[in-house]
Every structure is written in structure tokens, then in C-alpha cells.
Amino acid sequence: MNHLTPTEQRFMDVLADGKPHRLHELTAVIADDLATDNATHQHIYNLRRKLKQPREISCIIFRRSSAYRLMDNIFPSAASE
């Protein structure tokens, strides 16, 4: 995996549980009181580009909001190295 920015690493830490996280949860991860939903979408876009398979972060659409989750098996196993 390419080098992650501190914010991208915090996103990965949050998403690592594999559960859906709503946009406001991820926006709170950005170390800026003025962070916007658009900034969160941009960070997710950049993170997807750095991952081996960009679809590893899926966007789940709920009725009135969306959430992101990290798909299983994105990290190579120790056996495959």
C-alpha cells in the first residue's frame, strides 16, 4: 500500500472494524474543526486510489445518508508475502 497521510491512516483505523461508518463519523476524524463532508469524500477518493483494489472501501447508501466501510481481506496475509 502506498504511503498514507495521517488523516488517511486515521480513516483506515476507523474503517478497520469492517462496520459501516456514517459520513459525520469520518468527518470527525479529520483534524480540522472546519472539515466538511466534501473534504471527507475527497479523502476517501484519495485513499481508494492508494489501495490495491479501489473497491475495498464501499459506499453504502441509506435512506438519507451514506456510510463507508472497509471490505474484508484488503491486507495481504503474512503467508502471501
N, C-alpha and C positions, 0 to 999 in steps of 0.2 A: 504494500500500500504506500502511496506517496506520502510525503511529509504532511501532517495535518497542522492547521493553525490551532492556537489554544481554544478558540471558540468551536472549531470543528471537533476537536478532541472532547470537549465538554458535551457536544451533541452526541457523539458516539458513546460516551459514558452513560448518558441518559437513555439512549436508544438500545443499549446493550441488553436490557432485560427482555427485549422482543415484544413488549406490550405497546399498544398504540399510545402515542402522546399527542395531545391536542396542541394546536399552534401556540396558544398562550403559554403552555408549559415550556416549549422550546424557545419562545421569545424571551422568557425569563432567564434562560441560560446565557444569553448574550450579555456581556459585561458592559452594558450601557443603559442608563435609565431612559434614554430616548429611543431605544430599539423599537422597530416597527415589524409588523407581520411581513412586509416586503423584504426586510433585511433577513428575516428567518428563512423565507423562501430562497433568497439568494445564497445563503449559507448551505442550505440543503442541496441546491443545484451544484455548488462547488464541491460539496462532499461526494455527491453521486459521481461527479466526473473523476474524482480521485480513487474511488472504489474500483476493484477489479471488474465487477459486474454492476453497472449503474442501477439496475432494478432491485438491488439489495435493500434499498430504502423505498418502501412503498407508501403511497399516499392513500389513506382510507377516507372516503367521503361519508360523513354523517349527514343528518338532515340539514343542519345549518352551519356546520363547521367541518373542518378536515383534521386529520391526525396523521402522523407519520409513525412508522415502525420499522425496525431493522429486521430483515428476513433472517432465517436460520442459515447456518453454515457459510457465513461470509468470511470467517477467518480460516486460513488453511490449517489443517490439523498438523500436529507435530510429526506424524507418521509420513506425511506427504513431502516434508522438507528434506 
